């Protein structure tokens, strides 16, 4: 269905609107927000298949007399639209979620048991009918990839087949926040998971080197339906806390915290150097961003409180 959008974002807005309707959403309020995004794009005179930094920054600012909840919904509408549309050729950056008011989201850190149960539940997912335009087949490999590497969902979605070197077990990641590339090593276990998934997918359609690695059987890129399957598993497993169900991004937090716990409990590494390596692996621009996870680790694992305190006191007196 073609809606009455007017800006250069028109094809992407129509695509996103139809996707939401196909998912069963009434999307009446969502449509109104898309109309506002369309008008905002006209105001900023966007052209071709890209956004501008000014367009995103101005939209994401809190308006005078705007409530926190309205700001959250307006911001979320743009971010969801950009995340989805970036998989269909829109050149854009994905805005970082601001701290709304005094509230700061408390990351959900999975236990090892919960991660294992999540993997098992995802492996049990089945389609009710045969179809090739589904994200389901990518889910087991993708969720394992996100947990094992700490990559952001957008980085996983944008991963191309030629970004993965199975011979030396390394992956080239295009950082969606800093727009820099980083090369990360992967272990044999994850390499086997990814190779098995790749061999399975080429049974449906032969892949070119510049095709998306995580894709639907018909070759099209996967979208936000990843969240649908992920949430279904969390509901089935009753994994939630006072903030609700964990976000997919919490797998990144979990990877960082579990990695730091292993580093802290190991006597083989210089702790400061290990933190710097992890910081580069995660794509952080500063080591301070990685040290944020130290405080999460300290809260989650009381047995290593003294080690964390010793480190923070040494480098942050």
KOLLUM-782339 format. One record per residue (C-alpha): residue number from 1; x, y, z. Coordinates in nm, 2 decimals, padded with zeros to 4 digits. Layout:
% residues N
  resi      xx      yy      zz
   NUM       X       Y       Z
...
END
This chain:
% residues 317
  resi      xx      yy      zz
     1   00.00   00.00   00.00
     2   00.13   00.34  -00.10
     3   00.07   00.62   00.16
     4   00.08   00.99   00.10
     5   00.44   01.06   00.20
     6   00.62   01.34   00.02
     7   00.99   01.35   00.12
     8   01.28   01.17  -00.03
     9   01.23   00.91   00.25
    10   00.89   00.82   00.09
    11   00.99   00.46  -00.04
    12   01.14   00.37   00.30
    13   00.85   00.51   00.49
    14   00.61   00.32   00.28
    15   00.82   00.00   00.32
    16   00.83   00.04   00.70
    17   00.45   00.12   00.72
    18   00.36  -00.19   00.51
    19   00.60  -00.41   00.72
    20   00.42  -00.30   01.04
    21   00.08  -00.37   00.89
    22   00.19  -00.71   00.77
    23   00.30  -00.79   01.13
    24  -00.06  -00.73   01.24
    25  -00.02  -00.39   01.40
    26  -00.30  -00.13   01.36
    27  -00.02   00.12   01.36
    28  -00.25   00.43   01.36
    29  -00.03   00.63   01.60
    30   00.28   00.49   01.43
    31   00.15   00.62   01.10
    32   00.11   00.97   01.25
    33   00.47   00.96   01.37
    34   00.59   00.86   01.02
    35   00.40   01.15   00.87
    36   00.59   01.38   01.12
    37   00.92   01.22   01.01
    38   00.82   01.28   00.65
    39   00.74   01.65   00.72
    40   01.07   01.68   00.91
    41   01.26   01.53   00.62
    42   01.11   01.79   00.39
    43   01.20   02.07   00.63
    44   01.56   01.95   00.63
    45   01.56   01.91   00.25
    46   01.68   01.55   00.25
    47   01.77   01.42  -00.09
    48   01.84   01.08  -00.24
    49   01.87   00.77  -00.01
    50   02.04   00.92   00.29
    51   01.97   01.11   00.61
    52   02.18   01.39   00.75
    53   02.34   01.43   01.10
    54   02.14   01.76   01.15
    55   01.81   01.59   01.06
    56   01.88   01.31   01.32
    57   02.01   01.54   01.59
    58   01.73   01.79   01.56
    59   01.46   01.52   01.57
    60   01.61   01.35   01.88
    61   01.62   01.67   02.09
    62   01.35   01.71   02.35
    63   01.11   01.98   02.25
    64   01.01   02.25   02.50
    65   00.71   02.14   02.71
    66   00.73   01.79   02.57
    67   00.66   01.51   02.82
    68   00.93   01.24   02.88
    69   00.69   00.97   02.74
    70   00.62   01.17   02.42
    71   00.99   01.23   02.37
    72   01.05   00.86   02.42
    73   00.79   00.75   02.17
    74   00.90   01.01   01.91
    75   01.27   00.91   01.94
    76   01.18   00.53   01.93
    77   00.97   00.58   01.61
    78   01.27   00.73   01.43
    79   01.52   00.48   01.56
    80   01.30   00.18   01.46
    81   01.24   00.33   01.12
    82   01.62   00.39   01.06
    83   01.72   00.05   01.19
    84   01.47  -00.12   00.96
    85   01.54   00.10   00.65
    86   01.92   00.07   00.68
    87   01.88  -00.29   00.58
    88   01.71  -00.18   00.26
    89   01.97   00.07   00.14
    90   01.90   00.38   00.34
    91   02.24   00.54   00.43
    92   02.21   00.66   00.78
    93   02.35   00.65   01.13
    94   02.15   00.50   01.42
    95   02.10   00.75   01.70
    96   02.21   00.65   02.05
    97   01.92   00.63   02.30
    98   01.95   00.92   02.54
    99   01.89   00.90   02.91
   100   01.52   01.01   02.94
   101   01.49   01.22   03.25
   102   01.64   01.08   03.56
   103   01.57   00.72   03.45
   104   01.86   00.51   03.33
   105   01.79   00.16   03.20
   106   01.95  -00.11   03.41
   107   02.10  -00.36   03.17
   108   01.99  -00.72   03.21
   109   02.28  -00.96   03.26
   110   02.19  -01.31   03.17
   111   02.33  -01.60   03.38
   112   02.52  -01.88   03.20
   113   02.22  -02.10   03.26
   114   01.98  -01.85   03.11
   115   02.20  -01.81   02.80
   116   02.20  -02.19   02.76
   117   01.83  -02.21   02.80
   118   01.78  -01.93   02.55
   119   01.99  -02.12   02.29
   120   01.79  -02.43   02.35
   121   01.45  -02.25   02.32
   122   01.56  -02.08   01.99
   123   01.66  -02.41   01.85
   124   01.30  -02.53   01.91
   125   01.13  -02.26   01.71
   126   00.93  -02.38   01.41
   127   00.72  -02.22   01.13
   128   00.35  -02.30   01.10
   129   00.38  -02.31   00.72
   130   00.66  -02.32   00.46
   131   00.79  -01.98   00.36
   132   01.12  -01.84   00.25
   133   01.07  -01.48   00.36
   134   01.13  -01.54   00.72
   135   01.40  -01.45   00.97
   136   01.36  -01.77   01.17
   137   01.63  -01.97   01.00
   138   01.89  -01.71   01.10
   139   01.79  -01.69   01.46
   140   02.00  -01.98   01.62
   141   02.32  -01.86   01.46
   142   02.25  -01.49   01.51
   143   02.17  -01.50   01.88
   144   02.48  -01.72   01.94
   145   02.69  -01.47   01.74
   146   02.56  -01.17   01.94
   147   02.63  -01.33   02.27
   148   02.97  -01.48   02.17
   149   03.10  -01.15   02.01
   150   02.92  -00.87   02.20
   151   02.84  -00.71   01.86
   152   02.55  -00.47   01.83
   153   02.24  -00.60   01.64
   154   02.29  -00.35   01.36
   155   02.65  -00.47   01.31
   156   02.52  -00.83   01.28
   157   02.24  -00.74   01.04
   158   02.49  -00.55   00.82
   159   02.75  -00.83   00.82
   160   02.83  -00.95   00.46
   161   02.96  -01.29   00.36
   162   03.29  -01.15   00.26
   163   03.34  -01.00   00.60
   164   03.39  -01.35   00.75
   165   03.72  -01.53   00.71
   166   03.66  -01.89   00.81
   167   04.02  -01.99   00.74
   168   04.17  -01.76   01.01
   169   03.85  -01.74   01.22
   170   03.82  -01.36   01.20
   171   03.53  -01.12   01.12
   172   03.55  -00.76   00.99
   173   03.29  -00.55   01.17
   174   03.16  -00.22   01.04
   175   03.10  -00.02   01.36
   176   02.76   00.15   01.33
   177   02.85   00.41   01.59
   178   03.20   00.52   01.51
   179   03.18   00.43   01.14
   180   03.52   00.26   01.17
   181   03.60  -00.10   01.09
   182   03.75  -00.35   01.34
   183   03.87  -00.70   01.30
   184   03.77  -00.95   01.57
   185   03.88  -01.31   01.63
   186   03.62  -01.58   01.69
   187   03.67  -01.92   01.85
   188   03.63  -02.26   01.68
   189   03.29  -02.32   01.84
   190   03.13  -02.01   01.69
   191   03.31  -02.06   01.36
   192   03.15  -02.40   01.34
   193   02.81  -02.26   01.42
   194   02.84  -01.99   01.14
   195   02.98  -02.23   00.88
   196   02.69  -02.48   00.95
   197   02.44  -02.20   00.91
   198   02.60  -02.08   00.59
   199   02.60  -02.43   00.44
   200   02.23  -02.46   00.53
   201   02.13  -02.13   00.37
   202   02.30  -02.19   00.04
   203   02.07  -02.49  -00.01
   204   01.79  -02.24  -00.06
   205   01.98  -01.98  -00.27
   206   02.34  -01.95  -00.38
   207   02.50  -01.65  -00.20
   208   02.74  -01.40  -00.35
   209   03.03  -01.26  -00.15
   210   02.87  -00.92  -00.10
   211   02.53  -01.07   00.02
   212   02.42  -01.03   00.38
   213   02.54  -01.32   00.59
   214   02.23  -01.32   00.81
   215   01.95  -01.33   00.56
   216   01.62  -01.49   00.48
   217   01.61  -01.80   00.27
   218   01.50  -01.59  -00.03
   219   01.81  -01.38   00.00
   220   01.65  -01.07   00.14
   221   01.80  -00.90   00.45
   222   01.65  -00.97   00.79
   223   01.47  -00.69   00.97
   224   01.32  -00.61   01.31
   225   01.14  -00.95   01.32
   226   01.45  -01.07   01.50
   227   01.30  -00.91   01.81
   228   00.97  -01.09   01.76
   229   01.14  -01.44   01.78
   230   01.37  -01.33   02.05
   231   01.09  -01.20   02.27
   232   00.89  -01.52   02.21
   233   01.17  -01.73   02.36
   234   01.20  -01.50   02.66
   235   00.83  -01.52   02.73
   236   00.84  -01.90   02.71
   237   01.14  -01.91   02.95
   238   01.00  -01.64   03.18
   239   01.32  -01.44   03.17
   240   01.25  -01.09   03.29
   241   01.30  -00.85   03.58
   242   01.14  -00.53   03.71
   243   01.22  -00.35   03.39
   244   01.05  -00.61   03.17
   245   01.20  -00.85   02.92
   246   01.57  -00.81   02.83
   247   01.65  -00.63   02.50
   248   01.86  -00.79   02.23
   249   02.13  -00.53   02.32
   250   02.15  -00.69   02.67
   251   02.33  -00.98   02.50
   252   02.62  -00.73   02.44
   253   02.61  -00.62   02.80
   254   02.61  -00.99   02.91
   255   02.91  -01.07   02.68
   256   03.11  -00.78   02.83
   257   03.03  -00.87   03.19
   258   03.10  -01.24   03.15
   259   03.43  -01.16   02.97
   260   03.54  -00.92   03.25
   261   03.45  -01.18   03.51
   262   03.67  -01.44   03.33
   263   03.95  -01.18   03.31
   264   03.92  -01.09   03.68
   265   03.94  -01.46   03.78
   266   04.24  -01.53   03.56
   267   04.59  -01.48   03.68
   268   04.74  -01.51   03.33
   269   04.68  -01.16   03.21
   270   04.77  -00.81   03.30
   271   04.43  -00.67   03.40
   272   04.47  -00.32   03.25
   273   04.59  -00.46   02.92
   274   04.31  -00.71   02.91
   275   04.06  -00.43   02.96
   276   04.21  -00.24   02.67
   277   04.19  -00.55   02.44
   278   03.82  -00.60   02.54
   279   03.76  -00.23   02.47
   280   03.89  -00.26   02.12
   281   03.70  -00.58   02.06
   282   03.37  -00.41   02.16
   283   03.45  -00.11   01.94
   284   03.45   00.14   02.23
   285   03.61   00.47   02.15
   286   03.74   00.51   02.50
   287   03.84   00.27   02.78
   288   03.60   00.45   03.01
   289   03.31   00.30   02.82
   290   03.44  -00.05   02.89
   291   03.50   00.04   03.26
   292   03.13   00.10   03.29
   293   03.09  -00.28   03.27
   294   03.32  -00.32   03.56
   295   03.06  -00.16   03.79
   296   02.80  -00.40   03.64
   297   03.03  -00.69   03.70
   298   03.09  -00.58   04.06
   299   02.71  -00.57   04.12
   300   02.64  -00.90   03.96
   301   02.93  -01.10   04.11
   302   03.00  -00.99   04.47
   303   03.29  -01.24   04.50
   304   03.51  -01.02   04.28
   305   03.42  -00.68   04.45
   306   03.77  -00.64   04.59
   307   03.94  -00.69   04.26
   308   03.72  -00.44   04.08
   309   03.77  -00.18   04.36
   310   04.15  -00.23   04.35
   311   04.15  -00.16   03.98
   312   03.92   00.14   04.00
   313   04.12   00.28   04.29
   314   04.45   00.23   04.11
   315   04.35   00.41   03.79
   316   04.09   00.65   03.91
   317   04.22   00.81   04.23
END
